[in-house]
Amino acid sequence: MKIWRTRNAAPSAAALAVATGVLLAGCTGGEGGTAQAKPSSAPSPTASTAKVTDKALGEALDRLVFHDTLRSSKDGGACLATAAREAGMSEKALAYIVKTNGDDAGAAIDGLSKVSNDDVALLVSRSLREDFDACVDKAVLPSGGKTQSYEPPKAAAKSAAGRPDLRPAYAIRADQPINSPMELTKGLVSMFSSYARDESQKKTYAAAGACLSGLAYDAGFNQEALHFLAGGAPLGTGSIVEHLPNAKDKAIWRSQKFIQGLVDCTTNATPAATPGP
């Protein structure tokens, strides 16, 4: 079961989520963290490195992961706290999560990025997400139920928000290679915009189009992946990376260098001003 979700993530936070696949049940927009975006409501990060207690960390993560649902973990968040510590998150980052004690993952990730980009990458990583999902599953199993080993959701399983739309927005001939970044721009804008929460995010992705296409073209994807990106299927849910053709392309997309590039493109984008009346 997937509960962790965001409400107020900035466009660059959404870009990071699209890159890493952090798009959970109940959401149609992007989620995740950013290296520079401003959090909407989270307190300013602290430089404190004092070790937080497992109890305080568990309670903060319990609130963050279960969000505004009526459920909460049976162990006071101990499983979540253990997962975060074992993932290697720094004490500074854990202290920030405890201090903010928020229920909006987007705002928490945006704020945490000002503490440590490495910790942001850990928090949105697939491995920690799966560990959190395992804790959630464990928390909602009926009392006395048999212990079950956790298995990540199968690729075919889609979120409650619906199935991704894989129909290309633009006709791309498979027998003609992609020879320039410009051929990717419309497709990437279409894909990223399908995750946008509002018109403001759509304008940001449009403004970032040239940067995104240059980044993707130079990243080393094979032609099959480039054709998929150029087609611009408006997925709208799930993640782009899961539809790339092979392990090498997926590894490129999930690399820290590429993820940071996506964040930089959206952070530095300047949407065109809306004409006045």
Secondary structure, DSSP 8 states (H G I E B T S, - for coil): ------SS--HHHHHHHHHHT---TT--S-----SS---SS------------HHHHHHHHHHHHHTTSS---TTTTHHHHHHHHHHT--HHHHHHHHHH--S-HHHHHHHHTTT-HHHHHHHTSHHHHHHHHHHHHHHHS-TT----------TT---TT-----S-SS---TTS---STHHHHHHHHHHHHTT-SSHHHHHHHHHTHHHHHHHHHHTT--HHHHHHHHHT----SS-SGGGSSSHHHHHHHHSHHHHHHHHHHHHS---------
